[in-house]
């Protein structure tokens, strides 16, 4: 009978748990999967480790990896160090400070500017089409602009 070394089963369990994280995200299956992968390495290095010792060690590694996530990774994500992540989902705020060209003159305080392959409504002083403007603020979907000097 063909037997698969035990450390391979730990690595298969790790892949299943990490795949489960992809299907149903929540962060904990990932960290438990990492603990299973570490257990596979330990079972490979120490092949004589008994089943009970492996189970206990796996539980300890799973709790330790989840605690590591909870203490360090989660705190870093919650802190909001990444300026791009702070404006994720708020495209208008990402445009502040950028320069664009008016495709429609600003008349009575409103016009349009080319942003990428589209056009955005802009608000600012009356300016002719073709003028370069800088985004200084956002109000809903309206970009507040001023002429570039």
C-alpha angles and dihedrals in degrees: 000000000000114000125195115219111256095240089065090060090055090052091048089050089050091052092048092050093047090047087051088055090055091051096042109021118207104125098242099086088053093055094043087049089053088052089052090051090051088049089053090055091048092048089050093050094042104033095172094061109128124240094249092049090049092050093049092045090049092053090049092048091047092052091044094050092047090048089050089054093046095047103038115010097042092047092052092050092047092048091067099222092160111084092198091053089051090063097035109135091018101087095172092062090053088060096059109119093019123121125228139169122247112243091182122036118252104245122173088001098305136091143126135268130196110247112180107310094337142059129248129198112249134196125203145095117332108277134165123252113272094040116134112235135185123222110238100169148351131232111183105306094337118101116214109218142180129197117267110243 
